[in-house]
Amino acid sequence: MNAQKHDYLISIKEFGALKQTNLFKSLRQPQFTGKITLTGPQGKPWFFYLYLGRLLYATGGIHSVRRWKRNLTIHLPMIVKRHDLLDKYFKKINEFDVCWEYEFLSMLIKDEKISRKKINELLETIIEEVFFDLTQEAQVDFILNNKEYLSKQLVLMDTDKIITKASEAWKAWRNAKLADRSPNMAPVIRQPEELRKRTTIQSYENITKILDGKHSLRDLAVKIKKDILQITRLLIPYIELGIIELVKIPDLPNPIPQTPKKEGINKAEDKKLLIACIDDSPLICQRMEEIITKGGYDFIGIKDPIKAIAVILAHKPDLIFLDLLMPNTNGYEICSQLRKLSLFRNTPIIILTGQDGMIERVRTKIVGSNDFLSKPIEANLVLETISKYLLNNSNEQIE
């Protein structure tokens, strides 16, 4: 696919229905094909896959597997009960496929196990949940990447329709005064004796059976076939009294078989550490590449400081060397922005500069850098710094 590379980051505050609609409309005219990554303040990404500007699928967030399995139960209950069929398809899916969930559905279509109409209904509800969860985020950062895309196109989704439905669900949730609570949280009983006093014996038995702390509010709605808003409203009085508590729960395990790690292989040997250098000087980047690759590491040089954060987000290096003085921006600003992203909260950031004064050293610490390396660059100091912060596990943590 000979598409031009799209690689930049934009931050959006209060990513509600209008902004969601405008974002996807802006991608229709250029007919963007690829993946959008949206990341909230907690650093958990969502992924949207598009084909010629039209939405194919959305996944990610904190409960991608739960969401997928839950909606499969709603729309394809007979498939969910066929454990032999599930295992058969899961074994066929490669863990390195762009999106295993979509690949699974593609196999069902290919083998005529389900209709495209059913797939459309399933995809709508999955994507609607994703948009609902994004609406609860105070801010999201997004990146376009046309190097990762779905090779199959099952259904081209009506994004406007799905966003409208998600917005209506959010308004109902907010009007019920639940905006500060997530439907991905699970209710657990904290005061069983108090609950027993306030309910009938039958109600108490029913409640204790389902509120085991293993199912989110969304899971429970499917499990007992009730509206999620209705269930949550019934629980709110008990939650406010501290009898029941809403807690975070982990996602379900990924069903795709993972490649077992070879025994006796060091992690650093199994996958090379990636070192990034952000410097507008081609000579500095070239020199750093020579030093770092000879040291046995992978390297990425970023000469355009404006695109630096987008490239860093796309490649997620293990350590970053950052020039202090660059055109249009500077190392202080880039370091500060990276530290605001939870993905890079503890990534070692080493400032490169020819200004070796006390003021510069103090200021680089304030914005969150780990260390300071003076120019001209010395190969032994570069490699010693990498060893100090990655191989010896002695990097400073940002408080």
N, C-alpha and C positions, 0 to 999 in steps of 0.2 A: 504494500500500500504506500503510494508516494505522496502522503500527506505532509504538509509542512509542520514542523514542530511547534506546539503551543505549550509554553511552560512559564506561567507567571502566577503570582499569588495576589488575591484581593481579599480584604477583610470586610465583612458585612455585619453590622449591628442589627439586632432584632430581625432575624430572618423569617418574617411572617409571610402570609400568602401573597401579598403584592410583590414583594421582593423575590420570592420564589418564582412567581409567574414571569416577572421581568427577566430574571436570569436565564430561564429556559427559552424564552422568546428570543433573547439576544443570540442564541446559538443556532436558531433555525436558519436564518438567512445565510450565514457562512457554511451551513450544513456540516457542522462539527461532528466528527466520528471519533470516539475514544472514551476516556474515563474522566469524570470529574471527582475530585477528592474534596470533601467538605469536612473540616475539623473544628470541633467545638473547644471551649476553654479547658476541658478535661483531657484533651488530646486523643479522644477516641474518634477515628475517622468513619465517615459514611462514603459509599462509592455509588456513583451514578454512571450507567453505561448508555451511550447515545450512538445512533446510526443516522448520518446525514441530518443531524439536528433534532432527531426524534428519539424519545426516551424508550429504552428497551427494558432496563431493570435497575433496581436500587437495592443496596444491602449495606451491611456494616452497622455501626453503633454498638451498644453494649450487649445486645441480645440477637445477633444475626441468625444464629442457629435456632434459638427458641422461636423467633419470628417465623422463620421458614417452616419449621416443623408444625408450629401451631396452625398456620394458614393451610398447610398441606392437610392437616386433620379436618379443617373446616370444609375444604373444597374437594379433596380427594381421599375421603376416609377409607375406601377400599384399597387404595394403594398403600396407605400407612399400615394397614393390617397385614399386608403381604411382606413379611420380614425377609423371606427368601428373595423376593424381587428387589427390595431395597438393597440388600447385601450385594446382589448381582450387579446392580448399577454402580453402587459405591466403589466396588472393586475395579470397575472400568475407568473411573475418573482419576486422572492424574492430579496429585496434590499441587502441581505447578500450573494447572489450568487457570486461566484468567479469573473465572468465577465458577466454582464447582456447583453451586445451587442452580445456576442457569444451564449448565451442562447436563445436570440430572434431568431437568425438564425437557431439554432437547432430545434426550434419549427416549423419554416417554412418548413424545410426539412422533419420533422416528419409528418406534415400534407400535404405534397406533394404540397406545394404552389409554390415552385421553384425547379429547378434542381441543382445538385451538380456542373455542369458546370458553372451556373450563380453564385453560391456561390464562386467558385474558382476565377472567374473574379472580383467579389466584394472584396474578401479578398486580392487579389493581389494589387489592387489600394489603399486600405486602408493602407496596410503594406508598400507599396512604399512611401506614404506620410510620414509615421513615419520615415523611413530611411532617407528621404530627410531632414526632420527637425532635425534629430540627426546630420547630416553632418554639419549643421550650428553651432553646439555647439563647443566651444573651448575645452571643456573637459567634460567627463562623468564619473560617478562612477557607478559600477555595482555590484549587489549582486545576488547570486543564492539562491533560496528557493524552496525546493521540497515538502513543506507542502501545498502549494497552486497550484492546477493544474486543468485543464479542464477535467471533467469526460467523455465528448464526444469528438470524433475526426471526424470532418466533412471532412476536406481535409488536407493532408500533403503538405505543401507549398514548392515550389522550392526556397529556400532562395537565392541562388546564382543568379538566374534569376531576382528576385525582386531587389536585391542590385544593379545589373548591370543597370537595368532600372532607379532606383533612382539616381545612379551615373551619368548617361547620362543626366537626367533632371537637376541635380545640375550643371553639366558642362555648359549646355546651359544657365542656370540662371546666373552663374558666368561670362560667356563670354559676357552676355548682360550687364555686370557691375551692377548687382543687388545683389551681394553677401552680402551686408550690409543691405538688406531689406528682410523682411519675407513675403512670400505669405499668411501668416495668418493675416496680417495687413489689415485694411480697409481704402480705400480712401474717404476723405471728402472734400467738396469744402470750401475753406477758403476765397476766393475773388471772389464771384459770378459775380460782375460787370466786373472785369477784364477778367473772363472766357467768358462772353457774347461778349466782344469786339473781342476776338480772335477766335471765332467759329461762324458758321452759326446759324440761329435761330433754325433750326431743330436739329442740333447737340447739341446745348445748352439744348434744351428741353429733348433730349434723355439722356444726361449726368446727368442732375439734377434729373432725375427719378431714376437712378440706384445708384448714389453716395450719399447714405443717411447715411453713416457711420455705417450701421447695417450689412453690408456684407463684408467679407474678399475678397481679390483678388481671392482666390480659389472659394469662393461662387459665385462671379460675373461671373467667367468663365463658371460655370455650368448654372447660371441663364440666360445668354445671348448666351450660346452655342458657345463660342469662346475660342481659345487657351489662357491659362493664360499668357504666355510669350508675345503674341501679344498684349493683353490688357494692360499689365504693361508697355510695350515699348511705347504705345500710350500716357500713362499717365505721363511718366517720365519728358517730357519737362515742363508740368504744375506743377509737383511736385518740380522740380528744381527752378521754378520761385516763389514758395510759394503760387500758386493759389489753388493747391490741396495738401493735406497733408495725409500721411499714419499714421494711429493711431492704437493702440492696442484696441481690443474689447474683451468682455468676451465670454466665451463659452455659448452655449444654455443650458437651464435647463435640468437636468436629468429627463427623462420621466418616470422613475420607481417610483411608489408611495412610499413615505417615511413614516416610522412609526411615527405618531404624538407623540410629547413629552407630558407626563402627566403633568398637571398643578400642581403647588405647590411642585414639586420635585426639589430639589437642584441638580445642575449639578454634584457636587462632590459626592452626594448620588446616582445619577443615574448611574454613572460610576466611579469606584474607581480610584483615581490618582495612576499612576505607578511611583515608585521610583527605580532607578537603583543604584547599588554600584559596582564600578570597583576596585577590590583589590585582589592581588594574595594570600592573607592570607585567608584560609578557615575559620579560627576562627573569623576574622573580618566580613566576609560575613555572617556567621551564627549569630553573635551578632547583626549586622545591620538588618538582616531579623526578628529576634525576636522583636526588638524595633519597626520597621516600620510596620510590620503586626499587632502588638498589637495596634498600633496607628490608625488602620483602613485603611491602604493603601495596594496596591498590591506591590510586591517586585520582582526584578530580580537581582541576584548576578552574576557577571562576574569575574571569577578568572583568565582567560587567557587574558592578556592585548593585545596580538597580534590580537585576534578576537574581541576586545572590540567595535571598531567602527562599524563593520558589525552587531553585535548583537544590538547595540544601534539603528542603522538605521532600523533594522527589527522590533524592539519593540516600538521605539519612546517614551521613558519615559518622564514624566513631570518634573522630577528633577534628577540630577545625582550627586552622591557622588563619588569622584575620588581620589584614593590613589596617593600620590606624588612619592614614590619610589617603582619601580617594575622592575623585570628582563626584559631585551631586549628592554624595552622602559620606559617612565616615564610619570607622570601625566601632565607635561608641554607639551609634544609632543601630547598627546591624546587631551588635552583641545584645543590646537592650531588647530589641524585638525578638531575637531568638530565645532569650530567657523568659519571655512572656508565653512562649509555646511550651506546654508541658513535655512534649516530645524531646525538647532540647534543654530541659531544666538542669540535667546533670551531665550533659555532653561537654567534655573538656574544650574550652575555647582559649586559644593562645594568641595574644596580640603581637603583631609584628610591627616594629617601628624603628625609625632612626632617631627618634626623640627619646632619649633615655633619662628624662628628668623625673623628679619625685612627684610632681603634679600629675604627669601623665600616668605614672604607676598607680597613684591613688585613684584617679578617675576611672582607669580601666577596671579596677577592683569594684568600684561603686556600681558600674553597669553589669558586673557579673562575670568578668573574665577570670580564668583560673591562673594564668601566668603571663609573663611578659618576655619576649625574645627580641633582642636588639639586632638591627641590621648593621653591617652586612651579615648575611646568613652564614653560619658555620655548620657544616654537615653533622659533626659530632654532637653539637648542642640540639639540633633538630631531632636526631634519633634518640638522644638521651631524654628529651622532653616527651616524645611519644612513649618510650618505655616507662617513664615515670608515671604517666597518667593512664596508660592502658594495660601494660604488661605487669606492672608491679601493684596494680589495684590500689594506688595511693592517691588517686585524684581527689581534689577538694570538692566537697559537696556544696552546692549553693543553698544557703539557708533561706 
